[in-house]
Amino acid sequence: MTLRQVTVVPLRIGGKLIHSGAGVLTVKSPYDGRDLGEVVLATRVQADQAVQCARAAFEDYGQAPSYQRSSWLIEASARLEDQAEVFARLLAEEVGKPIRAARAEVERAAMTLRLSGEEARRLQGEVLAVDATPAGLGKRGMTIVEPVGVISCIVPFNYPLNLLAHKVGPALAAGNTVVIKPSPKAVLCVSRLVELLESVGFPPGTVNLIACDPEVAELLVTHSEVSAVSFTGSASVGRAILKQAGLKRVVLELGSNAGNVVARSADLDLAAAACAAGGFVYAGQSCISVQRVYVQRSVMVDFAERLTTRAAALRLGDPLDDETDVGPLIDEASAARVDGWVAEAVSGGARILCGSTRKGNMFAPTVVTDVSPQMKIVCEEVFGPVVSLLPYDDLSQALAAVNQSRYGLHAGVFTRDLEEATQAVKDLRVGGVVINDSSTFRSDLMPYGGVRESGIGREGIRFAMSDLTHLKAVYMPF
């Protein structure tokens, strides 16, 4: 099946395809506006049915042996690898991701599923010396790791395959069942991956998919049979979820305005290449995209020239073209917002070094200098291809500036001085510090998440599994 054969994407509830609901959503290409398919939207009753089916399936799937859960996930990984080009083209068309970046995402998603399958076999508790206190004499203690139940997985548009894999992979590996709510901008590729998961043998009801309006999606947060919510998206929605969820497990991977630091000791070519790639990949639509770059004053001019040369050389165009570096933003409203924020900065004294041109959803890679910390392109999450340069004199000053944000997800630091690298690791208040690469770097097996308004909890298979399981304490005579 190719993308152009898709007419209507159904709901997937309890192993059944449902072709009617609250209405139909038309999915359009962000690049040229073509209709790509139609998606059935769930009613509130259907959302409840999805949760109830997941709960019923959990009674059996939660007891499934770990080798079986592992085998299904590894088989899903292999099938995704076999269909990699189909999925990559689907990503390129539906969310406008340049085909080379789309292929990389498919590869990562397959690896995430494989790592989840491997981790399923390593989920274990421990034996504890209860007799370390007098009350425990004659007893041994141990812990058993158990799944929590039904997980609501709410997935964004920007990395719909890999972020879906990061939610369902650990959840299924641990023995949970899932209800998936994709972004309305990325339903087609998510639906196809769910279809693939069903095909490898997961029991009906283990994996459920509903596209729906926000009012219906609220049920996936408040429902009494939902045990945990895993959400990736904006800080404002994350706050609402946290308020509505009550006594549920909640994992929130939210936004950022990632800070990067370039010291005078840095390899400036390496830093410029990494910041250009990290700031403009997928048109900057990543929560760890390079946004603020603090450059030591003595190398500011040199670094700015290297970065702008690289940014200006990037090719905008059709996401399906192998030569394209930067595709469209997800919709015209997003492109207009980014354009407006840059214009507002310029009116406040900022200076454009390159880019800042828009045509429809396309926005040229843009480098801005002479900015102030209060400008939206500095203090808010741009989520577009805009990088701001800010000078500093002393490293402590730069690290403090990175920390002066309500966000704290990833930071990149470029230096060839070990003491500077050590100071950055110690002083930066973020979820991840990357030395001699940009904030956009991520390893899928490492813990990933932020502090402050960048979220709570961690992704990364083993670490996500700890948020989606609980420990049962067992005491036995010995």
C-alpha positions in Angstrom: 0.0 0.0 0.0 1.3 3.4 -1.0 0.3 6.8 0.4 -1.8 7.7 -2.6 -3.9 4.5 -2.1 -5.0 5.7 1.3 -8.6 7.0 1.2 -9.9 6.7 4.8 -7.9 5.9 7.9 -10.2 4.1 10.3 -10.1 3.9 14.1 -8.5 0.8 15.5 -10.3 -0.4 18.6 -10.0 -3.8 20.1 -8.5 -5.2 17.0 -11.4 -3.9 14.8 -11.4 -1.3 12.1 -14.1 1.3 12.6 -15.0 3.5 9.6 -17.4 6.0 11.1 -17.3 8.3 14.1 -17.6 12.0 14.9 -16.6 13.1 11.4 -13.7 12.9 9.0 -10.5 14.9 8.9 -8.8 15.6 5.6 -5.0 15.4 5.7 -3.1 17.7 3.4 0.5 17.9 2.3 2.3 20.8 4.1 4.4 21.2 1.0 1.9 21.6 -1.9 -1.5 21.3 -0.2 -2.5 18.1 -1.9 -5.2 15.9 -0.2 -3.3 12.9 1.1 -6.1 11.0 2.8 -9.0 11.2 5.2 -9.1 10.2 8.9 -12.1 9.1 11.0 -12.4 11.1 14.2 -13.6 9.3 17.3 -16.6 10.2 19.4 -16.3 10.3 23.2 -18.1 6.9 23.3 -15.5 5.4 21.0 -12.7 6.8 23.0 -14.2 5.2 26.1 -14.5 1.9 24.1 -10.8 2.1 23.2 -9.8 2.5 26.9 -12.2 -0.3 27.9 -10.8 -2.6 25.2 -7.2 -1.8 26.3 -8.2 -2.6 29.9 -9.7 -5.9 29.0 -6.7 -6.9 26.9 -4.4 -5.9 29.9 -5.8 -8.8 32.0 -4.1 -11.3 29.7 -1.3 -9.3 28.1 -0.1 -8.1 31.5 0.7 -11.8 32.2 2.3 -12.5 28.9 5.9 -13.9 29.2 8.6 -11.4 28.6 10.1 -13.5 25.8 6.9 -13.2 23.9 6.6 -9.5 24.3 10.2 -9.2 23.3 9.7 -11.3 20.2 6.7 -9.3 19.0 8.6 -6.0 19.3 11.8 -7.3 17.6 9.6 -8.7 14.8 7.9 -5.3 14.5 11.4 -3.7 14.2 12.4 -6.0 11.4 9.2 -5.4 9.5 9.6 -1.7 9.8 13.2 -2.0 8.4 11.8 -4.0 5.5 9.3 -1.3 4.7 11.6 1.6 5.5 11.3 3.4 2.2 7.5 3.3 2.2 7.4 4.8 5.7 10.0 7.4 4.8 8.1 8.6 1.8 4.9 8.7 3.9 6.7 10.9 6.5 8.0 13.2 3.8 4.6 13.7 2.2 2.5 13.9 5.4 4.7 16.1 7.7 7.0 17.6 5.1 10.2 16.1 6.5 13.0 16.0 3.9 13.4 12.4 2.7 16.9 12.0 4.0 15.8 13.0 7.5 12.7 10.9 7.1 14.8 7.8 6.4 16.9 8.6 9.5 13.7 8.7 11.6 12.4 5.4 10.3 15.8 3.8 11.1 15.7 5.3 14.6 12.1 4.1 15.2 13.1 0.6 14.2 16.0 0.7 16.6 13.8 2.0 19.4 11.4 -0.9 18.9 14.3 -3.4 18.8 15.8 -1.9 22.0 12.4 -2.1 23.6 12.2 -5.8 22.7 15.6 -6.5 24.2 14.8 -4.6 27.3 11.6 -6.6 27.8 13.8 -9.6 28.7 15.8 -7.6 31.3 12.8 -6.3 33.4 13.5 -7.6 36.8 13.3 -6.8 40.5 15.9 -7.5 43.2 16.5 -9.4 46.4 16.9 -7.3 49.6 18.4 -8.1 53.0 15.3 -7.4 55.1 17.2 -8.6 58.2 19.2 -5.4 58.0 16.7 -4.3 60.7 15.7 -6.4 63.7 12.1 -6.5 62.5 13.2 -8.5 59.4 14.9 -11.4 61.2 14.1 -14.7 59.6 12.8 -13.1 56.4 14.0 -12.3 52.9 12.6 -9.5 50.8 12.3 -9.1 47.1 10.7 -6.8 44.6 8.7 -7.7 41.5 8.3 -5.3 38.6 4.7 -5.1 37.3 3.0 -3.1 34.5 0.7 -0.3 35.6 -2.1 -1.0 33.1 -3.5 1.2 30.3 -1.2 3.9 28.9 -2.5 6.9 26.9 0.1 7.7 24.3 -0.3 11.2 22.9 2.1 11.7 20.0 3.1 15.0 18.2 3.6 15.6 14.5 7.3 16.3 14.3 8.7 12.9 14.9 5.6 10.8 14.8 7.2 7.4 14.1 10.1 7.5 16.5 8.2 9.3 19.3 5.4 6.7 18.9 8.0 4.0 19.2 9.4 5.7 22.4 5.9 5.5 23.9 4.5 2.2 22.8 7.9 0.3 22.8 8.6 0.6 26.5 4.9 0.4 27.4 4.4 -2.9 25.6 7.8 -4.3 26.7 6.7 -3.8 30.3 3.3 -5.6 29.7 1.0 -2.5 29.5 -1.6 -2.0 26.8 -2.0 1.3 25.0 -4.4 3.8 23.5 -2.7 6.0 20.9 -3.8 9.6 20.0 -1.8 10.9 17.1 -1.5 14.6 16.1 -4.1 15.4 13.4 -1.1 16.5 11.3 0.5 13.0 11.4 -2.3 10.4 11.5 -1.4 8.5 8.3 2.1 7.3 9.3 1.1 6.6 12.9 -1.8 4.5 11.7 0.4 2.5 9.4 2.9 1.8 12.2 0.0 0.6 14.4 -1.2 -1.6 11.6 2.3 -3.1 11.5 2.3 -3.7 15.3 -1.0 -5.5 15.0 0.4 -7.7 12.2 3.2 -9.2 14.3 0.8 -10.9 16.8 0.0 -8.5 19.6 -3.4 -9.6 20.9 -6.5 -7.5 19.9 -7.0 -4.5 22.2 -3.3 -4.4 23.2 -2.7 -1.5 20.7 -5.6 0.9 20.0 -5.6 4.0 17.8 -8.0 6.9 17.9 -7.8 10.3 16.1 -10.0 12.8 17.8 -10.7 16.4 18.7 -9.1 17.9 21.9 -12.4 17.6 23.8 -12.5 13.9 23.2 -8.8 13.5 23.9 -9.4 14.8 27.4 -11.0 11.5 28.2 -7.7 9.7 27.6 -6.3 11.8 30.5 -9.2 11.7 32.9 -10.6 8.1 32.4 -10.5 6.0 35.5 -9.2 3.0 33.7 -6.2 4.9 32.3 -3.2 4.3 34.6 -0.6 6.5 33.0 -0.4 9.3 30.4 2.7 9.8 28.1 2.5 13.1 26.3 4.9 15.0 24.0 3.9 18.5 23.1 3.6 22.1 24.3 4.1 23.2 27.9 0.6 24.7 28.0 -1.1 21.4 27.1 1.3 19.6 29.5 0.2 21.8 32.4 -3.4 21.1 31.6 -2.8 17.3 31.5 -1.0 17.4 34.8 -3.9 19.2 36.3 -6.5 16.8 34.9 -4.7 13.5 35.4 -5.2 13.2 39.1 -3.3 10.3 40.7 -2.1 8.8 37.5 1.5 8.4 36.3 2.3 11.3 34.0 5.3 11.5 31.7 5.6 14.9 29.9 8.2 15.7 27.3 7.5 19.4 26.6 9.2 22.3 24.8 12.4 24.2 25.0 14.4 27.0 23.5 17.7 25.1 23.5 20.8 27.0 24.4 24.2 26.2 22.9 27.6 27.7 24.0 30.6 28.2 21.7 33.9 28.9 23.5 36.9 30.6 22.0 38.7 27.2 22.4 36.1 25.4 20.2 36.6 23.9 16.8 34.6 26.6 15.0 34.0 24.6 11.9 32.7 21.7 13.9 30.5 24.1 16.0 29.1 25.9 12.9 28.3 22.6 11.1 26.6 21.2 14.2 24.6 24.3 14.9 23.5 24.6 11.3 22.4 21.0 11.2 20.8 21.2 14.6 19.1 24.5 14.0 17.6 23.9 10.6 17.0 20.1 10.4 13.3 19.6 9.7 12.9 23.4 9.6 13.7 23.7 13.3 10.6 21.8 14.3 12.2 20.0 17.2 12.1 20.7 20.9 15.9 20.4 21.1 16.5 22.4 18.0 19.4 24.9 18.3 17.8 28.2 19.0 20.1 30.3 21.3 23.8 30.2 20.6 26.1 32.1 23.1 29.4 32.8 21.4 32.5 34.1 23.2 32.9 37.6 22.0 36.5 37.2 20.6 35.3 34.6 18.1 31.8 35.9 17.4 32.5 37.4 14.0 34.4 34.4 12.8 31.7 31.9 14.0 28.8 34.0 12.6 30.4 34.0 9.2 30.9 30.2 9.2 27.3 29.6 10.4 25.6 32.0 8.0 27.6 30.5 5.1 26.3 27.1 6.0 22.8 28.3 6.6 22.6 30.2 3.3 23.9 27.1 1.4 21.0 24.9 2.6 18.5 24.0 -0.1 14.8 24.5 0.4 12.3 22.5 -1.6 10.3 19.4 -2.1 10.6 16.9 0.8 10.7 14.0 -1.6 13.8 15.4 -3.4 17.0 13.8 -2.2 18.8 17.2 -2.6 16.4 19.0 -0.3 17.9 20.1 3.1 14.9 22.1 4.5 11.3 21.5 3.8 8.1 23.3 4.8 6.8 24.1 8.3 3.8 22.0 9.2 1.3 24.6 8.1 1.0 28.2 7.0 0.0 29.5 10.4 3.3 28.2 11.9 5.3 29.8 9.1 3.4 33.1 9.6 4.0 33.0 13.4 7.8 32.5 12.9 7.9 35.3 10.3 6.1 37.6 12.7 8.4 36.8 15.6 11.5 37.6 13.5 9.9 40.8 12.2 9.1 41.8 15.8 12.8 41.1 16.8 14.0 43.3 13.9 11.7 46.1 14.9 13.4 45.9 18.4 16.9 46.2 17.0 17.8 42.7 15.9 19.8 42.2 12.7 19.3 39.5 10.1 22.5 37.8 8.9 20.8 35.5 6.4 17.3 34.1 5.6 14.1 35.6 7.0 12.2 35.1 3.7 8.8 33.2 3.6 6.8 31.8 0.8 3.7 30.0 2.0 4.8 27.3 4.5 8.5 27.7 3.5 10.7 29.8 5.7 14.4 30.2 4.8 17.0 29.2 7.4 17.6 32.4 9.4 20.5 33.6 11.6 19.8 36.7 13.8 22.2 38.8 15.9 21.9 41.9 18.1 19.0 40.2 19.9 17.9 40.8 23.5 16.9 38.1 26.0 13.3 39.4 26.1 12.6 38.9 22.4 10.3 36.0 21.6 12.9 34.4 19.2 15.2 34.1 22.3 12.9 33.4 25.3 10.0 31.5 23.7 10.2 28.3 21.7 10.4 29.3 18.1 9.8 25.8 16.6 11.1 27.1 13.3 14.4 27.6 11.4 15.7 30.5 13.4 19.0 30.7 15.3 19.9 33.7 17.4 23.5 34.6 18.3 24.4 36.3 21.6 27.9 37.3 22.7 29.5 36.5 26.1 32.8 37.2 27.8 33.1 34.7 30.6 31.9 31.0 30.4 30.0 31.4 33.7 28.1 34.2 32.2 27.1 32.1 29.2 26.0 29.1 31.4 23.9 31.4 33.5 22.3 32.8 30.4 21.4 29.3 29.2 19.9 28.6 32.6 17.8 31.8 32.6 14.9 30.1 30.8 11.7 28.5 32.0 12.8 25.6 29.9 15.6 23.1 30.5 15.8 20.2 28.0 19.1 19.9 26.2 22.2 22.2 25.9 25.2 21.9 23.6 28.7 23.1 24.6 31.6 23.5 22.1 35.0 23.6 23.8 38.4 21.9 23.6 39.1 22.8 27.2 38.4 20.0 29.7 37.8 22.3 32.6 35.3 24.3 30.6 33.4 21.1 29.6 33.4 19.9 33.3 32.1 23.3 34.4 29.3 23.2 31.9 28.2 19.7 32.9 28.2 20.8 36.6 26.5 24.2 36.2 23.9 23.7 33.4 20.4 23.0 34.8 19.0 21.0 32.0 18.0 17.4 31.3 21.0 16.7 29.0 24.4 18.3 28.3 26.0 17.5 24.9 29.8 18.3 24.6 31.1 19.2 21.2 27.8 18.5 19.5 24.6 20.6 19.4 21.6 20.4 21.7 19.8 18.5 18.9 21.8 15.3 19.5 19.9 12.5 21.1 20.7 8.8 21.7 17.5 6.8 21.8 18.8 4.5 24.6 19.7 7.3 27.0 17.4 9.0 29.5 15.7 11.9 27.7 13.7 14.6 29.4 13.9 18.0 30.9 13.5 20.2 34.0 11.3 23.1 34.8 8.7 23.6 32.0 10.5 21.1 29.7 8.6 18.3 31.4 8.7 15.5 34.0 9.7 11.9 33.7 12.1 10.4 31.1 12.0 8.7 27.8 14.7 6.3 26.7 13.5 2.7 26.8 14.8 1.4 30.2 14.0 4.8 31.9 10.6 5.1 30.4 9.8 1.5 31.6 10.5 2.6 35.1 7.8 5.3 34.8 5.3 2.7 33.4 5.8 0.0 36.0 5.5 -0.3 39.7 7.4 -2.3 42.3 5.6 -4.9 44.4 7.4 -5.7 47.7 7.3 -9.4 48.7 8.4 -10.8 52.2 9.1 -14.5 52.7 10.4 -16.6 55.6 14.0 -17.6 55.2 
